[in-house]
Amino acid sequence: MPHRILTVDDDLHIREVIRVALKKAGMSVAEARDGKEALARFAAEAPDLVVLDIGMPELDGLDVCRQIRKSSDVPILFLTARDEEIDRILGLEIGGDDYVTKPFSPRELVARVNVILRRSAPREVDSKSSVLAQGKLAIDPVEHAASFAGTPLRLTAIEFGILRALLARPTALFSREQIMAAAYQLNIQVSDRTIDSHIRNIRAKLAAANCDNVIETIHGVGFKLGRCEPAA
């Protein structure tokens, strides 16, 4: 079955460009013109990924993301204008997986969609593969599931990819470039602030599960996996 993508933008031309590019890549596309229609189409279509413009009238993309995140971890790729850096960072902090800046290359958008879909899909693994764990944190690569002390964690595809990379090498020190490579693949470049936003999100979600030591910052160098034990 082709992946189902919901595209949300108030600009008809942009929706057409995205629709053509995604259909050429073998995906099916549903469209919405504004935030309210997006939520209705999301409920009706159950898409595998949402391409979501931030700057829309009435209900903007950030509000739509907040509403979706109340009930779903479906991947969200934001579309932003070049001068909306604050909105881009906020979008990642409230649960977006990635962003593309307008004007964008349709090829880049399709590449980013494919990366996120691969990250969020269950994977076939060989018999030697097993759950990755440290302390009370565990990730199951087969089920694409994560938990802390038995409590399920709701992670975006990128957050899952970052934790999986850290758990696969629990004593290693990761630079931001290494985390980018592990989380994004395909040599896609993202800013340091994007990686930092994902790290903050992971820490916040683990803190809500009573873990304050999931990822350690080594100043001037990068990050490493923490003890992943419950807070005292």
Secondary structure, 3 states (H helix, E strand, C coil): CCCEEEEECCCHHHHHHHHHHHHHCCCEEEEECCHHHHHHHHHHHCCCEEEEECCCCCCCHHHHHHHHHCCCCCCEEEEECCCCHHHHHHHHHCCCCEEEECCCCHHHHHHHHHHHHHHHCCCCCCCCCCCEEECCEEEECCCCEEEECCEEECCCHHHHHHHHHHHHCCCCEECHHHHHHHHHCCCCCCCHHHHHHHHHHHHHHHHHCCCCCCEEEECCCEEEECCCCCCC
